[in-house]
Amino acid sequence: MPAINNIMPDNMKQYYFLAFDLGATSGRSVLGAFDGVNFEMRELTRFPNTLMELHGRFYWNVFGLYESLKNGLRACAEQGIKPASIGIDTWGVDFGYIAKDGTILGMPRAYRDPYTNGAPEAFFAGAVPREEVYRLTGCQIMNFNSLYQLYRAAEQDFAPLKAADKILFMPDLLSYMLTGKQVCEYTEASTSQMLNPSTRRFEPSLLKAAGLSDSLLHPPTDPGVVIGTLTDALAEETGIGKVPVVTVAGHDTASAVIAVPATGPHFAYLSSGTWSLMGVETEKPVLTQESFEKNFTNEGGIEGTTRFLKNITGMWLLEQCRKEWSRAGRDYSYPDIVKMAEQAGKSPSIVNPDDPRLANPPSMTKAIAAICEETYQPVPQSDAEYVRCIFESLANRYRETLEQLSGMISFPIEKLHVIGGGSQNDLLNQFTANAVGLPVVAGPSEATAIGNCLMQAKAAGLVKDRWEIRRIVAASFATQTFLPENKK
């Protein structure tokens, strides 16, 4: 595959990169501009991404997402800009099925579909023991990991799997729709629980145990290579031309970690959004008995690094509560939410955000109330008290996770960088600083899109390495530091 700089005009002074950043609740197209020193970006389009329930199954409307991507291409073309490249990042683990003739076999199943409930335990009992799965993959055991989705699909004779020649993870599936070319990007593949972090290849024994052929997956491709150019039809329809599409760090957290404005390696990060992902960057995977017992994960980063982290349920709890309140006619803006939490006072109740009952309940407030009752804690009595309970529960979970993390790595953690949308929540940032006892550096909130664009710049030869990217981010975007109240 050619490098971008082999197809970029020599006379370009301002380099533009188009990033598609898709999360589990929304997506957007972002245009980044880089002159070799300064980086700026602006949002072009924003679009919803919601679960689609059909006959008791939950799907992603990938064809609707494709239309949203086309709208982003049009918006870029309408500004008279032809970007040097395009990159796509998404959430992890989910995938689509592709037939031998290239047909997309329906909509991808969503990771919150309950068909994987109990799947890991069934897989361990009948195929490969839990400890062996972790030894081979270093991946946090979560019921919705790709391995267990495929295991259940095979068990249920799911028609798209039976007809599939290949599977493509979500960023690769969308890139395929744009280019007609298939790849398997490494950082996204590393969330599947099918990839060996030491060999950087899919583990044949696990695929066989799940009833799968190892031909179902393309070999992993590193971030920073050209997949192909937009199809002729798309180039003409959108007016943007034959722009190359590049493998960035396809997993959204991997893209976000690239944009952490750290000045040295002794930091932890918290990518705060629908999910909260807390971890560190290491040169090698951490595969120990302790990491297994505490269920930490080793996922791919750029330049051969590992993201050693824990997946924590994040703003999902609040998002689901807000939907309930909205249906009842109580709509709150985000500033309203923070003010409500401030005025509610300290919460007398703490829940575990990772309690399985909070994964996708019919009513989030009722699920939180039931957990409080079961644990003999007061049940929140108002919307404001629910918000405060959620914020303090998250901060407490961050403290527990950081303490575990610190005991499994070889360097001291000096500060915690909070990136993503949750970094704009000053109240939660302060709660987190108080809980973890370390400085919390908040921002940038758009870390994922920034990392996506600057990975494209690195692929184009405009940026040397991840540390130069981080220096560019630190110089281009403001951050705010929160000190623990007992250290101010």
C-alpha positions, 0 to 999 in steps of 0.5 A, spaced: 500 500 500 502 506 498 504 512 503 500 518 503 506 522 501 507 519 495 500 521 492 500 528 496 501 534 491 508 537 493 506 544 493 501 544 499 502 549 504 496 547 509 494 540 509 487 538 511 485 531 514 478 529 514 476 525 520 470 521 521 469 519 529 463 515 531 461 513 538 456 508 540 451 514 541 453 519 535 458 521 530 461 526 526 465 529 521 471 533 523 476 537 518 483 538 521 488 543 518 495 542 519 501 547 517 507 543 519 507 547 526 500 549 528 493 544 528 486 546 528 480 543 527 472 544 526 466 540 526 463 539 519 457 535 521 454 531 526 449 525 526 446 520 531 448 513 532 442 509 536 441 502 537 436 499 532 431 493 535 428 489 531 425 482 533 428 482 539 435 483 536 439 489 537 443 492 531 447 498 528 444 501 522 450 501 518 447 503 512 444 510 515 451 511 517 454 510 510 449 516 508 452 520 514 459 519 512 457 521 505 454 528 508 460 529 511 464 528 504 459 533 501 460 538 507 467 538 506 467 538 498 462 544 499 467 548 502 472 547 496 477 543 500 480 536 498 483 533 504 489 529 503 486 523 506 480 520 510 480 516 517 475 513 520 475 511 528 469 507 532 467 504 538 470 497 539 468 489 538 462 490 533 463 487 526 459 486 520 459 480 515 461 480 508 459 475 503 464 472 498 462 476 492 463 482 497 455 483 499 454 486 506 450 481 509 445 485 513 446 490 519 452 488 524 449 486 531 450 491 537 454 489 543 449 491 547 444 485 544 443 480 550 445 474 546 451 474 549 449 474 556 453 468 559 457 467 553 464 467 556 462 462 561 459 457 556 465 458 552 470 457 558 466 451 560 465 447 553 471 450 549 477 454 553 478 455 560 478 462 562 485 463 564 487 460 558 483 465 554 486 471 558 493 468 557 492 468 549 489 475 548 491 479 555 484 482 553 479 484 559 473 478 559 467 482 557 461 478 555 460 482 548 467 481 546 467 479 539 469 472 540 463 471 544 459 474 539 461 470 534 461 464 539 454 465 540 452 466 532 455 460 531 451 456 536 445 459 534 446 458 526 446 465 525 445 466 517 450 472 516 455 468 519 454 461 515 454 465 509 460 470 511 467 469 507 470 475 512 468 479 518 470 486 518 470 490 524 466 497 524 471 502 522 474 497 517 467 496 514 465 503 513 472 504 510 470 498 505 463 501 504 467 508 502 473 504 498 471 497 496 477 495 499 478 490 505 483 491 511 483 489 518 486 495 522 490 492 528 488 497 534 480 495 533 482 488 532 485 488 539 479 489 542 476 482 539 479 477 544 481 474 538 488 477 537 494 475 541 498 481 543 505 478 543 504 475 536 500 481 534 496 475 530 489 472 531 489 466 535 487 460 531 486 455 537 480 460 540 477 461 533 477 453 532 474 453 539 468 458 537 467 454 531 470 459 526 475 458 520 481 462 521 480 465 514 474 469 516 479 474 518 484 478 514 491 479 517 492 485 522 494 492 518 498 497 522 495 504 523 498 509 517 497 505 511 492 507 505 487 502 504 484 505 497 481 511 494 474 513 494 470 509 489 469 513 483 461 513 484 462 516 491 468 521 488 463 524 483 456 523 487 459 527 493 464 532 489 470 531 493 474 527 488 478 521 489 481 522 496 485 516 499 482 513 506 487 511 511 488 506 517 488 511 523 488 508 530 481 505 528 479 504 535 476 510 538 480 510 545 487 508 541 486 515 537 484 519 543 490 516 547 495 519 541 492 526 543 493 525 550 498 532 551 503 528 556 510 531 556 513 524 559 511 517 560 509 517 567 501 518 566 495 515 566 489 517 562 481 516 562 478 517 556 471 519 558 465 518 554 459 513 554 465 509 556 470 511 561 477 507 559 482 508 564 489 506 563 497 507 561 501 506 555 506 501 556 512 498 551 509 491 552 503 487 554 502 486 561 500 478 562 500 477 569 496 473 574 494 479 577 492 483 571 488 476 569 484 476 576 483 484 576 480 483 569 485 488 565 486 489 558 491 489 553 489 493 547 493 495 541 496 502 540 501 505 535 508 504 534 508 498 537 505 500 544 500 497 548 494 500 552 494 497 558 487 499 561 480 497 564 473 498 561 469 502 566 461 504 564 461 511 564 456 517 562 452 511 559 448 511 566 447 519 565 445 518 558 440 513 560 437 517 565 436 523 561 432 519 556 428 517 561 427 524 564 426 527 557 420 522 556 417 524 562 417 531 559 423 533 564 429 535 559 436 538 562 441 541 558 448 539 560 450 545 565 443 544 568 445 537 570 452 539 573 448 545 577 443 539 579 449 535 582 452 541 585 446 543 589 444 536 591 450 535 596 454 529 597 451 523 595 449 517 601 449 512 596 455 509 591 453 504 586 458 500 582 457 503 574 460 496 572 454 492 575 451 488 570 444 490 571 446 497 569 448 494 562 442 496 558 436 496 563 429 498 561 429 503 566 436 506 569 433 509 575 429 503 577 436 499 576 440 504 580 434 504 586 434 497 586 442 496 587 441 501 593 436 498 596 439 491 595 446 494 599 442 498 604 443 505 602 438 510 601 435 511 594 436 517 590 429 521 591 430 526 585 433 527 579 439 531 582 440 526 587 441 521 581 446 525 578 450 526 584 450 519 585 452 517 578 458 522 579 460 520 585 460 513 583 464 514 577 469 518 581 470 512 586 470 507 581 476 511 578 480 511 584 479 503 585 481 502 578 487 507 579 489 503 585 489 497 582 493 499 575 498 502 580 500 496 583 501 492 576 506 497 572 513 499 573 513 506 574 509 511 578 503 515 575 504 522 576 498 525 573 491 523 570 489 526 563 482 526 562 480 526 555 474 526 551 467 529 552 467 528 560 473 532 560 468 538 560 465 536 566 469 540 572 465 538 577 466 530 576 474 532 574 474 535 581 471 529 584 476 525 581 482 529 583 479 528 590 478 521 589 485 519 586 489 524 590 493 526 583 493 532 579 487 531 574 489 535 567 482 535 563 482 536 555 482 536 550 475 534 549 476 532 542 482 528 543 479 522 539 478 526 532 485 530 534 488 523 534 485 521 528 487 527 524 494 527 527 495 520 525 493 521 518 499 527 518 504 522 521 502 517 515 503 523 511 510 524 514 509 530 517 509 528 524 515 524 526 512 520 532 507 520 538 511 524 542 511 530 537 503 529 536 502 530 543 507 536 543 502 539 537 496 537 541 499 541 548 501 547 544 494 547 540 489 546 545 487 549 552 487 544 558 485 545 565 488 542 572 484 540 578 488 539 584 486 534 590 482 539 595 487 536 600 493 538 596 491 545 594 
